Amino acid sequence: MAGPPSRVRRAGFLAAGVATLLAGVGVVTATSAHAAAGCRVSYAIANQWSGGFNANVTVTNLGDPVNGWRLGWAFPDGQRVTQAWNATVTSSGDAVTAANASYNAAIATNGTVSFGFNGSWTGRNTAPTGFTLNDVACTGSVGGPGPAPSTSPSTPPPAGSNAMDIVAAMQPGWNLGNSLDATGADETSWGNPRITEALLDGIRAQGFKSIRIPVTWGQHQGSAPDYPIDAAYLNRVREVVDWAVADGFHVMINMHHDSWQWINTMPADRTTVLNRYNATWTQLAGTFRNHSSRLIFESVNEPQFTNSSGDAQNAQLLNELNTSFRTIVRNSGGANATRLLVLPTLHTSADQARLDELAATFTAMNDPNLIATVHYYGYWPFSVNVAGGTRFDATAQKDLTDAFDRVYHTFIARGIPVIIGEYGLLGFDRHTGTIEQGEKLKFFEFFGHHARTRKITTMLWDNGQHFGRTSLQWSDPELIAQIRSSWTTRSGTASSDLVFHPKASPITSRTLTLNPNGLTFTALRQGSTDLVRGTDYTVSGDQLTLTAAALTRLTGSRPYGVNATLTAHFSAGVPWRIDIVTYDTPILSNATGTTGGFAVPAQFRGDRLATMEATYADGSNAGPHNWTPFKEFDVTFKPDYAGNAITLTPAFFAEVNDGARVTLRFHFWSGAVVTYYVTRSGSSVTGTTA
């Protein structure tokens, strides 16, 4: 099909400190001494905190193609770059030079390149107002004749590139979740606004190189035998795809929730499902036949089959779907003859048996333009906070390394690229506070590191809870800073991000275990002020000890809650935040209520809830997941800090024996444990203190 109409490109990321320059730049190229040149630079401060910030820089080339670039600027307020990604950044005083990485040296006409960095500041953090490209100052006009800006999305991959190279260039990736994959009437039916060009521009400005656009087709299709896709909906998908391709993304589209809506019935109705699946991909292959090679097809999301006879049939059915998908796309011709295609394992699982099944399919196809995909949401008890899985401990870490290592040895070591098409934590399905913040950050730091060592491209699952679809701001700047840092380096962490001190007791020293992750500890700061080593703290091996004198000064009058925030700095990566918290053991009170939602009155007194045990008098486990006494956070219980209560949910009481008293033990992050009793009588609940 024809390319999309040209559009005025705009900075979609709105943040403090944006400086956009439209300028002519003299660019030296290997092909012409009189190359037409010009560029646009967007400098955006994405997040800022006391003494630190991170920024994103996007360069748009308005002139002839550039192969090799250096962007220079001077900081007006003495800021300094402490770490960068997607570019090599060097500084001399206030003067800064950012040079291309090996994989982003070329900038086509109207092409863009983005990089980011963490920095430090004191006093003010004014954005720089002048840039140079390849040592020539921006002058405000294009410097000579050049090719007309391209309006076609049909940009081929670099000559000589292969599937492994292209997938590597797709790192990092992001999912546009809960929009076109929504199963309601349209893309807003799951609560997200309509997709905009500004949203895609904003994500591109964050440094993401690829975007997965999940699409659910079932509710937009007609009946057999052709199963026609509604033209308006197909055009809307194509519009979003074209926006993303024009932004410079590698773009992946798929059949998403169709997997559990109708494809899963294949064991009982193979012919109908296969006919519909084939009809759908025949239409999609025809629609996108001549689209850019940056567009990638994924056969099906998280394939699953209901009431099959077992693993053998599951493997056979998925192989049939994947094989049919590849045949349809390849036979449709055009760019589809060599388009990159993504094939999943059953359930997108990284279990070895599932990987082996998909590997057999790859061997049979013998196609160099195929990609394997799995998903990763962490070790399940940690990912949802159940069974005492409150920490990213050695067990949770091993689950990750084992999964990534299996993927590496099964595919990547054989020259087959792998994309983790979705990653995150399953607790995020409710909200991002299910997992304690520091433990969450450790997971994402380690995830990014090990994916990088195993050469796996990753795509963050975001259903709107991370990057605001209209605000274009991250809901958790600390989380995205950790994720972004992990793309290029490690960050140091510690045994906790919380240091508790009981208000009822005299202040004493406190010790944390540092996890340098191969880095060197350099400083402990409050804001931009360095604490004094030997006076405020000591470091012995991996033990960081805060002195009683420093804690006395930092906590002041010792109100409940966070009294001070420190940051541990290492030789690379983002700093590790440490909150100094004053608390006393929480106090619970008697109450009555119903199984529809019982509230335990709670004075938290600065403490934070970690998990809850539930047992009967005989010691057996009460409530859901009765194989463990530790219940699932935010599903069976949830703290309400503003409302001074801990809620026990209907889901908890649905599996509590009528008339039996249940002993609850609430575990708090300070280490405090508070016992409480509840007795259900029909729909009535009585709660008493120990």
KOLKETOR-409745 format. One line per 2 residues: number of its first residue (from 0); their letters; for each residue x, y, z of C-alpha. Coordinates in Angstrom, 3 decimals, padded with zeros to 6 digits. Each point is the difference from the previous one (the first is absolute). Layout:
BEGIN
NUM	A	X:Y:Z; ...
// end
This chain:
BEGIN
0	MA	000.000:000.000:000.000; 001.035:003.616:-000.359
2	GP	001.838:001.659:002.837; -001.799:002.294:002.433
4	PS	-000.251:003.717:-000.764; 002.870:002.084:001.300
6	RV	-000.622:001.556:003.370; 001.478:002.768:002.049
8	RR	002.136:-001.725:002.598; -000.195:001.318:003.499
10	AG	001.523:-000.613:003.387; -002.556:-002.196:001.703
12	FL	001.737:-000.058:003.389; -001.044:003.005:002.070
14	AA	002.231:000.560:002.993; 001.838:002.721:001.870
16	GV	003.036:001.298:-001.819; -000.828:-000.750:-003.653
18	AT	002.171:001.841:-002.507; -000.905:-000.613:-003.663
20	LL	002.261:001.402:-002.676; -000.687:000.117:-003.727
22	AG	003.313:000.734:-001.603; 002.226:-000.471:-002.987
24	VG	003.086:-002.018:000.796; 003.016:-000.535:-002.189
26	VV	000.470:-003.777:000.015; 003.068:-001.685:-001.392
28	TA	-000.866:-003.151:-001.943; 002.066:-002.451:-001.970
30	TS	-001.897:000.595:-003.222; -000.122:003.753:-000.530
32	AH	001.927:003.039:001.115; -003.107:002.107:-000.555
34	AA	-002.646:-002.094:001.712; -003.269:001.679:000.889
36	AG	-000.245:000.088:003.768; -002.405:000.899:002.753
38	CR	-001.248:-001.430:003.226; -002.471:000.291:002.824
40	VS	001.035:-000.776:003.593; -002.410:-000.686:002.840
42	YA	001.544:000.083:003.481; -002.479:-001.148:002.669
44	IA	000.539:-000.328:003.740; -002.068:-003.109:000.659
46	NQ	000.405:-000.225:003.773; 001.675:002.192:002.595
48	WS	000.761:-000.488:003.669; 002.166:001.755:002.560
50	GG	003.468:000.070:-001.493; -000.781:-002.241:-002.956
52	FN	-001.986:-000.296:-003.217; -000.330:-002.035:-003.153
54	AN	-000.421:001.445:-003.457; -000.876:-001.236:-003.470
56	VT	001.459:001.489:-003.174; -001.473:-000.603:-003.467
58	VT	001.722:001.174:-003.182; -001.988:000.168:-003.245
60	NL	002.081:000.252:-003.169; -001.664:002.399:-002.470
62	GD	002.787:-000.131:-002.580; 001.934:-002.622:-001.914
64	PV	000.688:-003.344:001.704; 002.584:000.034:002.777
66	NG	002.326:-002.905:000.760; 001.746:000.660:003.297
68	WR	-001.051:002.853:002.276; 001.188:002.078:002.920
70	LG	-002.404:002.292:001.828; 001.519:002.750:002.115
72	WA	-001.382:002.456:002.517; 000.975:001.940:003.127
74	FP	-001.826:-000.164:003.314; -000.976:003.472:001.253
76	DG	-000.145:-000.828:003.717; 002.915:-002.351:000.611
78	QR	-001.985:-003.213:-000.477; 001.942:-003.202:-000.570
80	VT	-000.788:-003.261:-001.815; 000.474:-003.010:002.290
82	QA	-001.188:-002.824:-002.254; -001.323:-000.311:-003.574
84	WN	-001.686:-002.530:-002.253; -000.221:-000.314:-003.802
86	AT	002.966:002.385:-000.345; 003.524:000.489:001.322
88	VT	000.054:003.253:001.968; 003.186:001.836:000.947
90	SS	000.385:003.309:001.798; 002.577:002.705:000.548
92	GD	-001.302:002.424:002.581; -003.384:001.226:-001.245
94	AV	000.649:-001.189:-003.564; -001.637:-003.323:-000.915
96	TA	000.345:-002.241:-003.062; -002.300:-002.938:-000.726
98	AN	001.244:-002.381:-002.706; -001.951:-002.751:-001.731
100	AS	000.018:-003.599:001.164; 000.989:-002.719:-002.484
102	YN	-003.627:-000.768:-000.800; -001.403:003.522:-000.534
104	AA	002.667:001.800:-002.020; -002.190:000.476:-003.080
106	IA	-002.797:002.589:-000.044; -002.017:000.024:-003.200
108	TN	-001.700:003.095:-001.357; -002.876:000.775:002.378
110	GT	001.333:-002.798:002.216; 000.507:000.352:003.707
112	VS	002.407:-001.279:002.589; -000.532:000.166:003.754
114	FG	002.174:-000.419:003.050; -000.337:000.740:003.667
116	FN	002.063:000.676:003.069; -000.062:000.440:003.740
118	GS	001.478:003.205:001.341; 000.700:001.995:003.132
120	WT	-000.850:003.629:000.737; 000.165:002.595:002.752
122	GR	-001.841:003.294:000.239; -001.730:-000.002:-003.382
124	NT	-000.511:-002.478:-002.825; -000.587:002.175:-003.061
126	AP	-000.130:-001.801:-003.340; 002.826:000.770:-002.454
128	TG	-001.022:002.302:-002.859; 002.542:-000.762:-002.708
130	FT	001.192:-003.174:-001.681; 002.536:-000.936:-002.662
132	LN	-000.078:-003.035:-002.241; 003.373:-001.297:-001.201
134	DV	001.687:003.207:001.274; -002.130:002.404:-002.072
136	AC	-002.316:002.379:001.835; -003.727:000.020:-000.632
138	TG	-000.865:003.111:-002.025; -003.756:-000.283:-000.498
140	SV	-000.193:-001.086:-003.629; 000.721:-002.998:-002.198
142	GG	003.396:000.508:-001.564; -000.571:-001.076:-003.617
144	PG	-001.943:-002.186:-002.396; -000.762:-003.527:001.038
146	PA	-002.488:-002.782:-000.544; -003.622:000.726:000.733
148	PS	-001.222:-001.342:003.323; -001.293:-003.532:-000.384
150	TS	-003.657:-000.583:000.761; 000.123:-003.765:-000.469
152	PS	000.202:-002.421:002.906; 001.846:-002.483:-002.213
154	TP	003.477:000.293:001.554; 002.022:-003.186:-000.587
156	PP	002.404:-001.312:002.626; 003.676:000.918:-000.442
158	AG	001.792:-001.961:-002.695; 001.484:-003.206:001.341
160	SN	-002.097:-000.033:003.140; -001.562:-003.267:001.116
162	AM	-002.726:-000.965:002.435; 002.404:-000.042:002.965
164	DI	001.271:003.493:-000.848; -003.465:001.432:-000.493
166	VA	-001.360:-001.475:003.221; 003.011:001.389:001.862
168	AM	-000.819:003.431:-001.482; -003.561:-000.359:001.355
170	QP	001.236:000.162:003.593; -001.695:001.443:002.014
172	GW	-003.669:-000.551:-000.799; -003.353:001.082:001.446
174	NL	-003.544:-001.391:-000.144; -003.019:002.142:-000.896
176	GN	-002.217:-002.157:002.208; -003.721:000.147:000.764
178	SL	-000.835:002.114:-003.052; -000.373:-001.760:-003.358
180	DA	-000.004:-003.320:001.858; -003.057:000.994:002.077
182	TG	-002.867:-002.434:-000.498; -002.757:002.614:000.146
184	AD	-001.470:002.130:-002.724; 003.124:002.084:-000.626
186	ET	003.471:000.867:001.261; -001.331:002.070:002.924
188	SW	-002.158:-002.766:001.493; 002.619:-001.000:002.571
190	GN	000.436:003.531:001.292; 002.830:001.367:-002.115
192	PR	-000.457:003.021:-002.295; 000.348:-000.225:-003.763
194	IT	003.553:-000.460:-001.174; 001.618:003.214:-001.220
196	EA	003.098:000.875:-001.984; 001.158:001.976:003.050
198	LL	-000.056:-003.173:002.102; 002.220:-001.834:-002.478
200	DG	002.301:003.003:-000.317; 000.232:000.078:003.792
202	IR	000.971:-003.646:000.254; 002.568:000.417:-002.769
204	AQ	001.500:002.926:001.924; 000.449:-002.314:002.981
206	GF	002.535:-002.042:-001.945; -002.194:-002.932:-001.058
208	KS	000.946:-001.472:-003.365; -002.895:-002.398:-000.582
210	IR	-003.680:-000.118:000.806; -002.272:-003.000:000.263
212	IP	-003.588:000.848:-000.918; -002.271:-002.791:001.272
214	VT	-003.192:-000.268:-002.064; -003.127:-002.038:000.694
216	WG	-001.920:-000.637:-003.206; -002.881:-002.293:000.993
218	QH	-002.648:002.598:000.854; 000.783:001.875:-003.231
220	QG	-000.556:-002.932:-002.360; -002.914:-001.248:-002.037
222	SA	-001.117:-003.580:-000.332; 001.267:-003.037:-001.901
224	PD	001.301:-000.853:-002.475; 001.966:003.244:-000.604
226	YP	-000.051:001.469:003.538; 000.413:003.520:-001.421
228	ID	001.689:002.529:002.290; -001.949:003.232:000.418
230	AA	001.570:002.487:-002.409; -000.091:002.942:002.412
232	YL	001.747:-002.004:002.702; 002.636:-001.328:-002.376
234	NR	000.657:003.542:-001.219; 000.374:001.162:003.605
236	VR	002.588:-002.694:000.695; 001.810:000.947:-003.189
238	EV	-000.041:003.667:001.006; 001.639:-000.750:003.360
240	VD	002.530:-002.298:-001.664; 000.894:002.721:-002.505
242	WA	000.450:002.569:002.775; 002.349:-002.357:001.809
244	VA	002.023:-000.842:-003.112; 000.284:003.703:-000.838
246	DG	001.330:000.544:003.527; 002.851:-002.400:-000.771
248	FH	-001.285:-002.933:002.051; 000.250:-003.642:-000.870
250	VM	-003.658:-000.971:000.346; -001.509:-003.353:000.947
252	IN	-003.699:-000.822:-000.451; -001.727:-003.252:000.885
254	MH	-003.193:-001.886:000.735; -000.326:000.665:003.716
256	HD	-002.986:-000.933:002.168; -001.370:-002.075:-002.860
258	SW	002.221:-002.660:001.583; -002.456:-000.570:002.858
260	QW	-003.156:001.290:-001.698; -000.192:-002.574:-002.796
262	IN	003.388:-001.442:-001.018; 000.096:-001.989:003.264
264	TM	-002.967:-002.110:-001.164; 002.131:-001.610:-002.716
266	PA	000.182:-003.460:001.689; -003.783:-000.388:-000.366
268	DR	-000.499:001.979:-003.225; 003.250:-000.126:-001.941
270	TT	-001.413:000.718:-003.465; -002.022:003.078:001.000
272	VL	002.826:001.526:002.022; 002.617:-000.649:-002.665
274	NR	-002.229:001.421:-002.745; -000.628:003.169:002.002
276	YN	003.654:000.351:000.972; 001.095:-000.423:-003.619
278	AT	-002.632:002.442:-001.251; 001.127:002.609:002.527
280	WT	003.683:-000.242:-000.854; -000.787:-000.066:-003.736
282	QL	-001.694:003.400:000.389; 002.788:001.419:002.163
284	AG	002.732:-001.262:-002.316; -001.765:001.608:-002.959
286	TF	-000.559:003.296:001.797; 003.611:000.383:001.110
288	RN	001.619:-001.789:-002.955; 002.065:003.007:-001.107
290	HS	000.533:001.640:003.353; 003.415:000.810:001.409
292	SR	002.205:-002.891:001.005; -000.011:001.629:003.436
294	LI	-003.478:-001.494:000.391; 000.115:-003.463:001.572
296	FE	-002.798:-002.572:000.356; -000.518:-002.171:003.096
298	SV	-002.120:-003.074:-000.657; -002.001:-000.045:003.255
300	NE	000.322:001.280:003.546; 000.342:-002.497:002.856
302	PQ	-001.453:-002.984:-001.909; -002.059:-002.398:002.098
304	FT	-002.414:-002.847:-000.604; -003.003:-001.055:002.057
306	NS	-000.767:-003.679:000.701; 002.850:-001.360:-002.074
308	SG	001.318:-003.494:000.593; 003.306:001.336:001.342
310	DA	003.402:001.312:-000.981; 000.297:-001.966:-003.227
312	QN	-003.255:001.337:-001.436; 000.772:003.532:001.190
314	AQ	003.332:-000.122:-001.807; -001.566:-001.368:-003.163
316	LL	-002.733:002.666:-000.087; 002.382:002.884:000.637
318	NE	002.380:-001.293:-002.663; -002.924:-000.117:-002.407
320	LN	-000.938:003.613:000.761; 003.569:001.262:-000.265
322	TS	000.639:-001.922:-003.210; -003.208:001.216:-001.611
324	FR	000.791:003.584:001.054; 003.434:-000.099:-001.574
326	TI	-001.274:-001.581:-003.228; -002.761:002.609:-000.415
328	VR	002.321:002.949:000.605; 002.834:-001.253:-002.203
330	NS	-002.335:-000.908:-002.882; -001.596:003.468:000.045
332	GG	003.191:001.405:-001.543; 001.250:003.568:000.052
334	AN	001.909:000.918:003.160; -001.659:-002.979:001.683
336	AT	002.308:-002.373:-001.886; 002.796:000.883:002.424
338	RL	-001.847:001.806:002.809; 001.093:-000.922:003.520
340	LV	-002.537:-002.321:001.616; -000.333:-000.735:003.721
342	LP	-001.039:-003.443:001.246; -000.923:-000.694:003.648
344	TL	000.331:-003.015:002.226; -003.124:-001.453:001.573
346	HT	-001.199:002.574:002.587; 003.190:001.914:-000.986
348	SA	001.625:-002.141:002.688; 003.756:-000.331:000.458
350	DQ	-000.245:-003.551:001.339; 002.465:-002.232:-001.833
352	AR	-002.650:-002.324:-001.446; -001.849:002.956:-001.532
354	LD	003.235:001.445:-001.404; 000.908:-003.352:-001.541
356	EL	-003.407:-000.232:-001.692; 000.460:003.401:-001.630
358	AA	003.603:-000.788:-000.930; -001.254:-003.011:-001.946
360	TF	-002.351:002.301:-001.932; 002.887:002.340:-000.842
362	TA	002.103:-002.908:-001.217; -002.782:-001.197:-002.281
364	MN	-000.607:003.480:-001.437; 003.687:000.739:-000.683
366	DP	-000.801:003.720:-000.386; 002.699:002.550:000.963
368	NL	-002.548:002.752:000.667; -001.698:-001.508:003.026
370	IA	000.043:001.138:003.630; -000.930:-001.977:003.101
372	TV	-001.969:001.648:002.797; -000.775:-000.726:003.651
374	HY	-001.397:002.155:002.813; 001.439:000.481:003.464
376	YG	-001.853:001.267:003.076; 002.346:-001.286:002.670
378	YW	-000.011:-002.780:002.573; -003.709:-000.335:000.736
380	PF	-000.028:000.293:003.843; 002.087:003.175:-000.258
382	SV	-001.827:001.313:-003.066; -003.370:000.061:001.793
384	NV	001.259:000.105:003.640; -001.380:-003.304:001.291
386	AG	001.466:-002.870:002.062; 002.357:002.425:001.717
388	GT	001.600:001.082:-003.278; 000.591:003.548:001.157
390	RF	003.620:000.295:-001.119; 001.970:-000.355:-003.218
392	DA	002.092:-002.678:001.658; 002.318:-002.727:-001.291
394	TA	-002.959:-002.205:-001.003; -001.658:002.751:-002.020
396	QK	003.334:000.912:-001.566; 000.721:-003.596:-000.991
398	DL	-003.411:-000.325:-001.650; 000.956:002.914:-002.242
400	TD	003.509:-001.156:-000.841; -001.167:-003.537:-000.708
402	AF	-002.732:001.205:-002.366; 002.296:002.355:-001.914
404	DR	002.763:-002.590:-000.185; -002.379:-002.595:-001.440
406	VY	-001.146:002.482:-002.639; 003.583:000.883:-000.843
408	HT	001.220:-003.555:-000.419; -003.086:-001.176:-001.917
410	FI	-000.167:002.875:-002.487; 002.533:002.821:000.180
412	AR	003.042:-002.282:000.120; -001.348:-001.527:-003.238
414	GI	-000.337:003.403:-001.688; -003.764:000.384:000.583
416	PV	-000.917:003.357:001.588; -002.357:000.202:002.982
418	II	-002.350:002.745:001.138; -001.562:000.016:003.447
420	GE	-003.223:001.423:-001.379; -001.359:000.910:003.430
422	YG	001.664:000.431:003.360; -000.921:001.471:003.351
424	LL	-001.489:-001.280:003.241; -003.421:-001.628:000.186
426	GF	-000.854:002.066:003.062; -000.043:003.010:-002.337
428	DR	-003.326:-001.293:-001.323; -001.525:001.509:003.142
430	HT	002.396:002.872:000.652; 003.742:000.482:000.182
432	GT	000.097:000.066:003.825; -000.600:-003.719:000.499
434	IE	003.766:-000.541:000.142; 002.077:002.115:002.399
436	QG	001.799:002.739:-001.920; 003.594:-000.965:000.709
438	EK	-000.619:-003.683:-000.753; -001.734:001.023:-003.208
440	LK	002.983:002.101:-001.059; 002.394:-002.899:000.658
442	FF	-002.067:-002.211:-002.301; 000.060:002.453:-002.898
444	EF	003.693:000.783:000.482; 000.913:-003.680:-000.142
446	FG	-002.475:-000.740:-002.801; 001.552:002.610:-002.285
448	HH	003.517:-001.124:000.835; -000.523:-003.685:-000.682
450	AR	-002.055:000.605:-003.148; 002.881:002.105:-001.286
452	TR	002.609:-002.650:000.779; -002.149:-002.602:-001.772
454	KI	-000.616:002.287:-003.041; -003.776:-000.055:000.452
456	TT	-002.136:002.913:-001.192; -002.676:001.001:002.522
458	ML	-003.373:001.754:-000.277; -001.496:001.548:003.134
460	WD	-003.688:-000.795:000.508; -001.859:003.271:000.583
462	NG	-003.789:000.040:000.115; -000.045:003.678:000.967
464	QH	001.284:-000.435:003.543; 003.560:001.083:-000.828
466	FG	000.115:002.714:-002.692; -003.015:002.318:000.135
468	RT	-001.886:-000.098:-003.266; -000.951:003.695:000.233
470	SL	002.412:001.396:002.594; 002.983:-001.552:-001.815
472	QW	001.634:-000.387:003.399; 001.182:-003.107:001.842
474	SD	-002.081:-000.926:003.029; 003.101:-001.340:001.765
476	PE	003.093:002.013:-001.038; 002.218:-002.100:002.268
478	LI	-001.087:-003.197:-001.747; 000.531:001.249:-003.534
480	AQ	003.387:001.446:000.966; 001.043:-003.454:001.201
482	IR	-001.372:-001.682:-003.130; 001.677:002.515:-002.295
484	SS	003.330:-000.305:001.793; -000.100:-003.796:-000.306
486	WT	000.066:000.271:-003.792; 003.675:000.914:000.102
488	TR	001.472:-000.599:003.446; -000.530:-001.397:003.468
490	SG	-001.089:001.960:003.060; 000.933:-000.598:003.604
492	TA	-002.724:-000.961:002.470; -000.184:-000.939:003.678
494	SS	-001.723:-002.516:002.232; -002.835:002.496:000.444
496	DL	-001.067:003.507:-000.901; -001.487:000.435:003.497
498	VF	001.748:000.662:003.299; -002.461:-000.191:002.902
500	HP	000.498:001.395:003.471; -002.627:-000.330:002.760
502	KA	-001.061:003.336:001.418; -000.418:-001.587:003.421
504	SP	003.682:-000.976:000.148; 003.294:001.906:000.131
506	IT	001.645:000.514:-003.388; 002.787:-002.444:-000.812
508	SR	002.069:-000.703:-003.100; -001.533:-001.957:-002.897
510	TL	001.705:-002.213:-002.613; -000.936:-000.903:-003.571
512	TL	001.730:-002.484:-002.296; 001.098:001.578:-003.260
514	NP	-000.396:-001.878:-003.296; 002.495:001.840:-002.246
516	NG	-000.673:-002.326:-002.962; 003.574:000.347:-001.188
518	LT	000.138:003.749:000.594; 001.783:002.113:002.599
520	FT	-001.786:001.853:002.790; 000.908:003.697:-000.282
522	AL	-002.152:002.117:002.302; -002.987:000.290:002.312
524	RQ	-001.995:003.178:-000.454; -003.004:001.861:001.282
526	GS	-001.131:001.952:-003.031; 003.157:001.518:-001.468
528	TD	001.880:-000.045:003.331; 002.541:-002.737:000.621
530	LV	-000.169:-001.626:003.410; 003.341:-000.340:001.737
532	RG	001.573:-003.438:-000.125; 001.265:-001.047:003.404
534	TD	-002.280:002.477:001.783; -003.462:-000.444:-001.525
536	YT	000.589:-003.512:-001.322; 002.577:-002.712:-000.413
538	VS	000.535:-002.595:-002.717; 001.659:-003.282:000.847
540	GD	-000.026:-002.457:-002.870; -003.618:-000.033:-001.125
542	QL	-001.360:001.326:003.321; -001.250:003.593:000.012
544	TL	-000.602:001.228:003.569; -001.805:003.245:000.805
546	TA	001.222:001.405:003.284; -002.281:000.843:002.890
548	AA	001.142:003.621:-000.183; -000.930:000.300:-003.664
550	LT	-003.372:-001.678:000.528; -000.720:002.336:002.917
552	RL	000.683:003.004:-002.203; -001.906:-001.386:-003.000
554	TG	-003.148:-001.021:001.861; -000.429:003.325:001.814
556	SR	-003.089:000.000:002.211; -000.766:-003.552:-001.193
558	PY	-003.550:000.218:-001.343; -001.408:-003.301:-001.244
560	GV	000.897:-000.781:-003.599; 002.914:000.963:-002.237
562	NA	002.236:002.509:001.790; 002.803:000.173:-002.564
564	TL	000.990:-001.452:-003.367; 003.579:-000.904:-000.848
566	TA	001.511:-001.280:-003.234; 002.859:-002.474:-000.288
568	HF	002.073:000.725:-003.093; 002.090:-002.457:-001.963
570	SA	002.460:000.321:-002.873; -002.794:-000.474:-002.563
572	GV	-003.762:-000.366:-000.182; -002.705:001.782:001.952
574	PW	000.384:000.749:003.727; -001.650:-002.235:002.589
576	RI	-002.579:001.852:002.106; -000.080:-000.656:003.763
578	DI	-002.950:001.278:002.052; 000.566:000.603:003.717
580	VT	-003.300:-000.887:001.676; -001.205:000.586:003.555
582	YD	-002.652:-002.481:001.136; -001.563:-001.798:002.910
584	TP	-001.735:-003.376:-000.130; -003.403:000.469:-001.695
586	IL	-003.129:-000.212:002.144; -003.099:-001.887:-001.196
588	SN	-003.494:000.297:001.511; -003.130:-002.152:000.393
590	AT	-002.610:000.286:-002.738; -003.103:-001.565:-001.489
592	GT	-000.993:-000.162:-003.640; -000.905:-002.294:-002.854
594	TG	001.688:-002.319:-002.449; -000.705:002.597:-002.686
596	GF	003.105:001.883:001.168; 001.151:-000.010:003.591
598	AV	002.154:002.896:001.250; 002.455:-000.545:002.834
600	PA	000.553:003.396:001.710; 003.745:000.665:-000.090
602	QF	002.313:002.657:001.332; 003.015:-000.642:-002.221
604	RG	002.226:002.434:001.929; 002.499:000.352:-002.821
606	DR	000.280:-003.713:-000.815; -000.858:-001.736:-003.281
608	LA	-001.762:-003.329:-000.537; 001.994:-002.771:-001.701
610	TM	-002.177:-003.135:000.170; -002.658:-001.864:002.005
612	EA	-000.211:-003.542:001.349; -003.360:-001.706:000.577
614	TY	-000.377:-003.271:001.939; -002.666:-001.911:001.925
616	AD	000.342:-001.054:003.630; 001.366:-003.404:-001.032
618	GS	002.806:001.653:-001.961; -001.417:-000.721:-003.462
620	NA	-000.040:002.774:-002.574; -003.091:002.167:-000.441
622	GP	-001.269:001.866:-003.057; 000.979:-000.237:-003.676
624	HN	003.237:-001.744:-001.002; -000.350:-002.295:002.994
626	WT	003.356:-001.627:-000.810; 001.630:003.023:001.678
628	PF	-000.870:002.051:003.087; 001.158:003.202:-001.745
630	KE	-002.848:001.502:-001.991; 000.139:001.950:-003.249
632	FD	000.550:003.723:000.488; -002.729:002.256:-001.389
634	VT	-002.188:-003.005:-000.883; -000.859:-001.299:003.469
636	FK	001.137:003.015:002.044; 001.140:003.537:-000.704
638	PD	001.177:002.919:002.144; -001.803:003.334:-000.124
640	YA	002.538:002.374:001.504; -002.134:003.116:-000.534
642	GN	-003.083:-001.702:001.433; 001.838:-001.575:002.967
644	AI	-001.209:-003.504:-000.776; 000.993:-003.391:-001.392
646	TL	-002.724:-001.400:-002.245; -000.750:-003.727:-000.164
648	TP	-001.659:-000.665:-003.336; -003.026:-002.110:-000.975
650	AF	002.448:-002.307:-001.799; 001.655:-000.760:003.332
652	FA	-003.223:-000.814:001.864; -001.334:-002.066:-002.925
654	EV	002.499:-002.693:001.045; -000.199:000.371:003.795
656	ND	-001.938:-002.640:001.948; -003.234:001.266:001.471
658	GA	000.120:000.202:003.815; 003.759:-000.554:000.254
660	RV	002.316:002.547:001.580; 002.915:000.990:-002.225
662	TL	003.266:001.248:001.415; 001.489:002.770:-002.105
664	RF	003.631:001.025:000.360; 000.765:003.296:-001.731
666	HF	003.694:000.326:-000.886; 001.340:003.533:-000.391
668	WS	003.158:001.181:-001.736; 001.486:001.181:003.292
670	GA	-000.012:-003.626:001.147; -002.992:000.502:002.295
672	VV	-002.645:-002.754:000.014; -003.503:000.703:001.330
674	TY	-002.544:-002.764:000.701; -003.738:000.438:-000.597
676	YV	-002.994:-002.382:-000.009; -003.009:-000.120:-002.310
678	TR	-003.040:-002.263:000.213; -002.464:-000.386:-002.849
680	SG	-003.640:-000.792:000.762; -001.915:-000.150:-003.246
682	SS	000.577:003.415:-001.569; 000.878:001.622:003.344
684	VT	003.592:000.427:001.188; 001.345:000.813:003.458
686	GT	003.580:001.151:000.471; 001.885:000.140:003.309
688	TA	003.516:000.854:001.093; 002.317:-002.576:001.496
// end
